[in-house]
Amino acid sequence: MFETLQDRLGSILNGLTGRGALSEADVSAALREVRRALLEADVALEVVRSFTDAVRQKAVGAEILKSIKPGQMVVKLVHDELVSMLGSEGVSIDLNAAAPVVIMMVGLQGSGKTTTSGKIANRLATRDKKKVLMASLDTRRPAAQEQLRQLGVQTGIDTLPIIAGQSPTDIAARAVQAAKLGGHDVVILDTAGRTHIDEPLMIEMAEIKRKSNPHEILLVADALTGQDAVNLARNFDDRVGITGLVLTRMDGDGRGGAALSMRAVTGKPIKLIGVGERMGELEEFHPRRVADRILGMGDIVSLVEKAAENIDAERAAAMAAKMAKGKFDLDDLADQLRQMQKMGGMGGIMGMMPGMAGMKDKISAAGLDDKLFGRQIAIISSMTKAERANPDILKHSRKKRIAAGSGTDAADINKLLKMHRQMADMMKMMGGKKGGMMKQMMGGLAGKMGLGGMGGMGGMPDLSKMDPKQLEALAKQAEAAGIKPGSLPGLGGGGGLPGLGGGRLPGLGGLPGLPGLPKKK
């Protein structure tokens, strides 16, 4: 979503950080470029003006610390102002009210209200163990009510039975009554939208609000909306009074202006973001982490959280035990590739790693994209159990059979086997005496951060016992200890990957198999 903006701001700010001293003219020139980059990203003009004015005011009057170069100080001020624009802290859906808590979804037609309603219901049911009832108040769009019912069937969430001919306000009143009688904790009202804001829509929203008395009113907006996002947010907030925003299609290739504008204009927090079509692809919005990603600083906390959600702790522990003995077969390689796919593939992981955002293009150019993972998994799946356990038996006739079964050729199979050999060699180095290289590396990292003697892997803290705030503090501690973006242990500065040269971290070897992660929920 923010890739274009990230590239533009990255090149502007990199030009400042390498210089020893900055004049006021240098700062003004850089802020002019920042202003242009934000406007090109479709951020509203009034938001851009207040942003650059705030940065200029702080930059000119800033007391430059002796240990910090002036250029780095400007980068910090831009980062802090981005965080302020997006909202200082992440805010989740507020359920602190008498049951059933009513959540009213509003927005224009096509913004993804119905799908988002299903995603929120699924999230509340699986993560917060709440009993949820969904009700569709959209009587105009053909099959809108049936769509929500199907989402309920798909996720196992209760939906209000459809009664033909009822008005939206009557459905809202019936939904709240049914939730009370059914012992539901939350009721989600999926309201109708229009192609544009008009008076009948606003009157209907106000009437539904009066009848159902919602605790949360969430405006669902398409993140690909440009300058019009500001008018949309203002209108709904003035007439209905929204409590938060949900941005959909954040996985798209839009310029991200809506995300930066709507929060600044309404003062209402962005609570959730939709990052895909599947029911589980809904994330909490963390302003500081998004600002880090926009400025190419990575997002290691989200990466650890994503790993914790997608990795089965028991399988990870079993793989770690095999790695300690220096064993690593093709089944293990396939497991690691699948786990990387679940975590967003190579691009998704690289975007979250400090100092690695610029590597994504180089990786794509080298052919190490997510399609390659699919081909490699297909090759491994076409092998017999004996071949996966012992790749040395793969001679020409076997490779010919595997190539036919996986739709690849012998060259692809040879590349996979070479990658596996490199990773197997790495695992042997990680095993061995004194707990192996991985344990020593992790122990050294823990010592650097003043965490010696804690649980987990060779002195690393046990991630399963840490909440997001502690993880964020840990990331800051790492930076304070001199572990700068791009210099994470094992990444060899350039964070090389097999076939790309440099310090190798084959297939991101250790990451999907770190012990100490919580069990998959």
N, C-alpha and C positions, 0 to 999 in steps of 0.2 A: 504493500500500500504506500509506504513512505519512501520507496527506493529513489525516485527522482529527486525529492527534497533532500534526502540523506546524501546523495552524490553532490548536489549543488552546495549545501552547507558545509559538507566535508572538505571540498576543495577550497572554499572561501576561508574557513577557519584554519586549515592546514597552512595556508599562506601566512597567517599571523603567528602561529606557534613557533615557527622556526626562527623568528627574528628577536634580536636582543632587546630593542627598545621600540616603542610605538609612539607616534605623535597623535595629536587629536585628529589631524587630517587622515591618518591611516585608519583610525577607528571609524571615522565618518564614511570613508570609502568602503570599508568592510560592511558597515551597517546598511549602506546603499545596496550592496550586493545581496545581503540577507533579506532586505525588504523586497527586492526584485524576485528572489527565490520563493519567498512566501506568497507573493501575489501570483506567480506562475503556478503555485500549488493550489490555487483557488481559495486561499484564505481571504476572508472579508477585509476590505480596505481599512475599515475603522479598527479592526483587531490588529492588523499589521502596523498601523500608525502608533497605537498605544504600546505595542510590543517594542518597536525600535526606539521610541522615546524613552521607555523605561530602561532599556539596555544602555542607551547613550548617557542618560543621567547618572546611572551607576558607574559606567566605565570612566567618565570624565572625573567624577568625584571619588573614585575608588583609591583606597590606600593599598598600593601594590606591596605584597609581602616579599621579603628578601628572597625567600626560597622559590618564589613563583615568577616566571617570566611574564611580562605584560600580556603577550599573546595568549598564554594559558589562562590568564585572569579573564580576558574577554570571552574565551570559550566557556569558562565557568559561569560568567554572567548570562550568556545566551542560554546555557543549559538551565540555570535557575529560573530564568524568565519563561522558558518553554514549560517547565514543571508548573509554574504559577498559572500560566495560561490554560493548561490542561486540568488543573486542580491539584492541590498539593498532595492529597492522600486519596487512595482508592476507596470508593464507597460501595458497599454491597447492598442488595435488596433488603429493606428494613421489614422484618417480620414481628417486631415488638408491638403487637396490638392483640386485642381479644380475638380469638378464633371465631369464625373464619376470617383471615386477613384477605381483603379484596385487593387484587392488582388489576388495574384497568390499562389496557394496551391501546394507544392511540397513534395515528399517523396517516399518511397518504396511501392511496391504493398502490400496490406493487412494491412497498417498502419491506415486505417480509414479516408483517405482524403475526399471521397465522403460524408460520413456521417457527418464529421466535417464541410465540406463546407455548408451542409444544416443547421447544428446547428448554425454556425456563421451568416448565412443569417437570420435565425429565430431570433437570438439575436439582430442583428442590426435593424431588422424590428419592433420587439416588444418593445425593451428597448429604442432604439435611434430614433425610428420613421423614419428610412431611407427606401427609395425605392430601392430594391435590385434586380439585375439580376444575375442568375447563368448560367454558361455555362460549359458543359463537353467537355474537349479536349482529352478524353481517347477513341481513336478509335480502340484500340487493344482488350481490355477486353470485352468479350461478354456482351451486355446489360448494359454497364457502363453508357452510355448516358441516357438510359431509367430509370436507377436507380435514377439518379439525377432529371429527370423529375418527377418521382413519389414522391420524397421528396419535390419538388416544389409544387405539387398538395396537399400533406399532410399539408404543412405549409402555403400555400397561397402565395408562392414566385414565381415571374416570372422566367421562364427558357427559354433559347435560343432555338428556333425551330431546330430540328435535320435535317440536310441535309446529306444524305448518300454520302460517297466518298470524303468528304472534308478533307484536312490535318489539323493537330492540329494548325499550325500557321495561316491558313486561318480562322479557327473557332475563334481563339483569336481576329484577326482583325475584324471579323464580329460582335463578342460580344461587343467589345468596340464601334463600330459604332452604333449598335442597342441600346446600353445603352445611347449614346448621343441623338439619335433620340427619344427614349422613355422617356427621362427626368429622368433616374435613377441616384441615388446618388452614388451607389456602384455596381461594377461588380466583381463577384467572379469566377476565372478561376480554374476549377478542372482538373489538368493535369494528364497525365498517369504516372504509376509507373512501376518499374521492380522488379523482385524477388531479384536482387542485383544491385549495382551501375556498370554501364558500359558506354562506350564512346558514343554510339548512344543516350542514355538517356540524357546525359549531353549536347550534341550538340542540341538536341530538346528543352531542357529547356532554353538554351541560346538564341535560335532562337525565342522562344515564348516571352522571356523577351524583346528582341529587338523590336518585332512587337507590343507588348501591353504596354510597358513602365510601369510596375506595381509600385505602391507606397509602397505596402507591399508584401514581399515574405515570406510566412510562411512555415516552415518545419514541417510537421506532422510526429511525431514519436511515436511508440508504447512504452509506459512506461515500458513494460515487456522486452524490449531489454536490453541485458546485456552490456558487455564490448564493443561490436561492435557499440554501440550508438555513441561513440567518433569518430570513423572513418566515420560513416554516416554523422554526423554533420559537420565534417571538410571538407569532400568531397563536400557536397552541398554548404557550405559557400565559399570555394575556387573557385568553378566553376560558381556558379549562384549568390552568394552573398545574403544570407538570412537576413531578418530584425528581425525575431523572431521565437520562437518555440511554437508548440502546442503539448502537450503530451496527448495521448489517453489511455484509459483503466487504469486510475489512481484509479479506484475502484477495480482493480484486486488484487491478492495476491502476486504480484511480490515484489522484494526486494527494488525497488526504486532507484537503482544505476544510471539509465539513467537520471533521474530528477536532481540528484546531479552532474553528470559528464558533461552533454551537455552544461549547462549554463557556467560552469567554463572553458571549453575548447574553446568554440566559443566566449564567451563574449557577446552573444546575449541573450536578455531576454526571459524567458518563459512567454508568454502572456496569454495563456488559457490552461485549463486542462479539458479533458473529464472524467466525473465521472459516466457515465451510458450510456445506449443505446438510451434513449428517447431524443427527440429534445431539450428539456429544460435543459438537464443534461450537461451543459457546464459552467465552472466557471472561473473567473479571478484568476490568480496565485498571491498570496501574500507571498513573501519570508519569512517575519518575522513571519507570522502566521503558515506557514508550519514548520519553525524551532521550534516554540513553541510546535507544536503537536509532532514533532520527539522527543523532550526532555520531553514530558509528561506534559507540562505546560498548556495545553488546548488552546482553541481559542474562547473566549467568544464573540469577535467582530463578527466573522463569524456566530456564533450561533444566535446572535441578528439579523444579516442581513438575515439569512435563515428564521428566524421567521417572519421578516417583509415581506419577499417575499411570504411566504406560508399561512399567517394568514389573514383572512378577518376581517378588523378592526371593521366593524359594528356588526358582529357576536360575536367578542371578547368583544365588549362593552356591548352587550346584556347579554352575559354570566357573565361578571363582575357585572352587575346590579343584576342578580339572586344570585350570590355568596354573594353580600353585604347583601341580605335578608336571607342568610343562606340556600338557596334552591339549590339542585343539584340532578337532576334525571338521569336515565340511558341514556336518549338521550344526555345529557351533557357529560356523561362519554364516549359515543361512539364518540362524536365530538372531545374530547381531544385525544382519541386513534388514530383517523384518522389524526389529525394534527401532532401527533408525528411520524406517518408513513411517512407523507409528508416531514418531516424534517430529514429523514434518519433513523428513528426507534431508538430504545433504544441504540444500539451500536454507531450510528452516533452522537447522542446527547452526550452520555457519553464521546466519544473521544474528544469532543470540550470543555468539562467542566474542568476547572482547577483542577488538582489533582485527577481526576476521571478515568483516562485512565486505571488504574489497576483494577477498579471495574468491567470492562466489562466481565472478565472471571467468576467472582463470580456471576454476574447477569445471565449469560448463565447457570452456574451450578445450579442456583436456579430455572431454567425453565422460567425465565422472558425474553424470547427472542421475536423477532418480529412475530414468528408464533403464539405465545400466543395472541398477539394483534388481529391477524386475527380471531382466534377462539372466542375471547371475542366479537368482532364486529358481528360475525355470530350469537352468542347467543342472543345478544341484538336485531338483525334484525329479529329473529324468534319470538319475543314477540309482543303482541298487543300494541296498543297505551296506553291503560289503564294500562297494566303491566309495561311499561317503565316509566310511570308517577308515579306509586305507586307500588314499588316492594314488599311491605308487603303482597299483595294479592296472591303472588306466593306460592301455596301449591303443594303437591306431584303430583297431576294429571296434573297441568299446567307445572311443571318442566319436566314431562315425555314427553309432547307434544313438548316443546321447545328443549329438548335434541334430539328428533327424527328429528326435523326440521333443527337443526344446525350441526348434525353429532357429537355431544358431549355426555357427560353423566351428571348425577345429581351432581357428585363431582365438575365438571368444573363450573356448574351453581352456586353451593354454594360458590366456591372460588371467582367468579365474584361478587356475592352479598355481600360477606364479604369485598372485596376491595371497593365496592361502599359505604358500610356503613362507612368504615374508612374515605373515601374521603368526604362523606356528613358531618361527624362529624368535619372534618378539615374546611370545608366551613362555618359551624356554628361558629367556633372559629374565622375565618377570618372576618365574619360579626359582627354584634353586636355593642356595644357602642364604642364611640371614634374612629370610622372608622375601628374597628376590628384589629386583629393581623397582617394581611398582610400589612395594611396601616402603622401601627406602625413600623413594621419590615423594610419596604421600607423607611420610614421617617428616621429611625435610620441610615440606610445605607447611605442615602443622606447626613445626618448631618456629618457622619464620613468622607465623601468625600468632605465636604465643599460645598454642593449643595443645602442647605436648601432654601425653598421658591420657587424652580423652579416648572414648570408645571409637568403634568403627575400624577403619583400615589403616593400621600402622600409625596411630596417633591422630588420624582425621576424625572430626566429631561425627557422632551418629546422626545422620541427616533425618532419620525417622522421628527423632525426638525434638526437632527444631521447627518452629512455626515460621511463616514467611518473613516476619519482621527480624527474627534472629538470623535467617539466611541472608537478608539484606545487610544486616550489621556485619555478618561474616565477609560479604563481598567488599564492604568498605574497609574492613580490617585488613583484607588481603591487599587492597590498594595502598593503604597506609604503610603496610609492611614492605612496600616496594615491588609488589607483584603487579606490574603495569599491564594494561591491555596489550595483547600480542606476545606476552612473555610468560604465559602459563606453562607450568612444568610439562614437559613431554611434547610441547608444540614446537620446540626448536625455533622460536621467533617467527618463522614463516609458517608454522603449523603444517608441515608437509604431509602429504598423503602418498600411499604407494603409487609409484609411477610418476609422481610430481617432483621427486628429489627433495633434498633438505631433510630437516629433522622429521622422522616419521611417526605418525600416530595411525597405524594401518587400520582402516575401517573405523576410526575412532575407538580403537580396541577396548580401553578400560571403561569408557563411559557407560555403555548399556549394561555392564556387568558389575557395577560398584556394589559391594555388600553394604548393609546398613540402611538401604532404602526401605520405606514402608511397604507393606503388602498391597498388591493391586486391589483396588476397591471394586 
